[in-house]
Amino acid sequence: MATPEEIEHRVEENDSTTTAKRAATAKRVGELAQRRAAIAEQLSDIERELGDVLAESSDVIGTDELAKFTDVPVADLDQWLSGRKPTRTKRKKPAPAPSAAKTDTGQGAPAAKTPTSGQTPTVPEPAAPRSVPAGVPARVPAEVT
């Protein structure tokens, strides 16, 4: 029968082999993933440039004619052209208004929005009063205009 020290040594020896394999696998996957990301970025840049060239030259040559001259399928040319994002100046977006969910304390129903069509909104009838235990303040519905 093996001693506790021998058992520990065997387990460590077995685990060190497994750990080395796991580390090598993780390292290789990480390297390949980085390489793939770099190539994907290059491909994206090339496709964007293709789209730009196609858009710039669309007044002198169409995709059908380009396909005939280059043996590049029309579908690919059209995809690059339509996938092109037009360059625009960036606009500053206004800050979002605080939402009702953030300001609501969980009491009562959220207020209805007032229609903007110029019509006078109808106010719903308040619910029938319910009995409230003594010592608890009753809620009084307020008319919202």
C-alpha positions as CSV (number, residue, x, y, z in Angstrom):
1,M,0.0,0.0,0.0
2,A,1.3,3.5,-0.9
3,T,2.2,5.9,1.8
4,P,0.5,9.3,2.0
5,E,3.6,11.0,0.7
6,E,3.8,8.6,-2.3
7,I,0.1,9.3,-3.1
8,E,0.6,13.0,-2.9
9,H,3.7,12.7,-5.2
10,R,1.7,10.6,-7.7
11,V,-1.2,13.1,-7.7
12,E,1.2,16.1,-8.2
13,E,3.0,14.3,-11.0
14,N,-0.3,13.5,-12.7
15,D,-1.6,17.0,-12.2
16,S,1.5,18.7,-13.4
17,T,1.2,16.9,-16.8
18,T,-2.5,17.9,-17.0
19,T,-1.7,21.5,-15.9
20,A,1.0,21.8,-18.5
21,K,-1.4,20.6,-21.3
22,R,-4.1,22.9,-20.1
23,A,-1.7,25.9,-20.0
24,A,-0.4,25.1,-23.5
25,T,-3.9,24.7,-24.9
26,A,-5.0,28.0,-23.3
27,K,-1.9,29.8,-24.6
28,R,-2.4,28.5,-28.2
29,V,-6.1,29.4,-28.2
30,G,-5.3,32.9,-27.0
31,E,-2.6,33.4,-29.7
32,L,-4.9,32.1,-32.4
33,A,-7.8,34.3,-31.2
34,Q,-5.5,37.4,-31.3
35,R,-4.3,36.5,-34.7
36,R,-7.9,36.0,-35.9
37,A,-9.0,39.3,-34.5
38,A,-6.2,41.1,-36.3
39,I,-7.0,39.4,-39.6
40,A,-10.7,40.1,-39.1
41,E,-9.9,43.8,-38.6
42,Q,-7.7,43.8,-41.7
43,L,-10.5,42.2,-43.7
44,S,-13.0,44.8,-42.4
45,D,-10.7,47.6,-43.4
46,I,-10.3,46.1,-46.9
47,E,-14.1,45.7,-47.3
48,R,-14.7,49.3,-46.1
49,E,-12.1,50.5,-48.6
50,L,-13.7,48.4,-51.4
51,G,-17.0,50.0,-50.6
52,D,-15.5,53.5,-50.7
53,V,-13.9,52.8,-54.0
54,L,-17.1,51.4,-55.4
55,A,-19.1,54.4,-54.2
56,E,-16.6,56.9,-55.5
57,S,-16.5,55.3,-58.9
58,S,-20.2,54.5,-59.3
59,D,-20.7,57.5,-61.7
60,V,-18.1,56.0,-64.2
61,I,-18.5,52.2,-63.8
62,G,-21.2,50.0,-62.4
63,T,-21.0,46.8,-60.5
64,D,-22.1,44.7,-63.4
65,E,-19.3,46.0,-65.6
66,L,-16.8,45.7,-62.8
67,A,-17.8,42.1,-62.3
68,K,-17.3,41.4,-65.9
69,F,-13.8,42.9,-65.9
70,T,-12.6,41.6,-62.5
71,D,-14.4,38.2,-62.3
72,V,-15.6,39.3,-58.9
73,P,-19.2,38.3,-58.3
74,V,-21.8,41.1,-58.5
75,A,-23.2,40.0,-55.2
76,D,-19.8,40.6,-53.5
77,L,-19.5,44.0,-55.1
78,D,-23.0,45.0,-54.1
79,Q,-22.4,43.7,-50.5
80,W,-19.3,45.8,-50.2
81,L,-21.1,48.8,-51.6
82,S,-24.2,48.5,-49.4
83,G,-22.2,47.6,-46.3
84,R,-20.2,50.8,-46.6
85,K,-21.0,53.2,-43.8
86,P,-21.1,56.7,-45.0
87,T,-18.8,59.1,-43.2
88,R,-20.8,61.6,-41.2
89,T,-19.9,64.2,-38.7
90,K,-20.6,63.1,-35.2
91,R,-23.5,64.8,-33.5
92,K,-23.6,65.2,-29.8
93,K,-26.7,63.3,-28.4
94,P,-28.8,65.1,-25.8
95,A,-28.7,63.6,-22.4
96,P,-31.6,61.2,-21.8
97,A,-34.4,62.4,-19.6
98,P,-34.7,60.6,-16.3
99,S,-37.1,57.7,-16.7
100,A,-40.2,57.2,-14.7
101,A,-38.8,53.8,-13.5
102,K,-35.8,55.6,-11.8
103,T,-37.9,58.3,-10.1
104,D,-40.8,56.1,-9.2
105,T,-40.8,55.1,-5.5
106,G,-43.0,52.1,-6.2
107,Q,-46.1,53.8,-4.8
108,G,-49.1,54.3,-7.0
109,A,-49.4,53.9,-10.7
110,P,-47.3,56.0,-13.1
111,A,-49.0,59.1,-14.4
112,A,-50.6,59.0,-17.9
113,K,-48.9,61.1,-20.5
114,T,-50.9,64.1,-21.8
115,P,-51.8,63.8,-25.5
116,T,-50.2,66.4,-27.7
117,S,-53.0,66.6,-30.3
118,G,-54.7,69.5,-28.5
119,Q,-57.6,67.3,-27.1
120,T,-58.5,67.6,-23.5
121,P,-57.6,64.4,-21.7
122,T,-60.3,62.6,-19.8
123,V,-59.6,61.9,-16.2
124,P,-60.3,58.4,-15.1
125,E,-62.7,57.9,-12.2
126,P,-61.0,57.2,-8.9
127,A,-61.2,53.7,-7.5
128,A,-63.7,53.0,-4.9
129,P,-62.4,53.7,-1.4
130,R,-61.1,50.8,0.6
131,S,-61.0,50.4,4.3
132,V,-57.7,51.4,5.8
133,P,-56.6,50.1,9.2
134,A,-56.4,52.7,12.0
135,G,-53.2,54.6,12.2
136,V,-52.3,54.2,8.5
137,P,-52.7,57.4,6.5
138,A,-55.1,57.0,3.6
139,R,-54.0,57.9,0.1
140,V,-55.9,60.6,-1.6
141,P,-56.0,60.5,-5.4
142,A,-54.9,63.8,-7.0
143,E,-56.2,65.0,-10.3
144,V,-53.4,65.1,-12.9
145,T,-53.7,67.8,-15.6
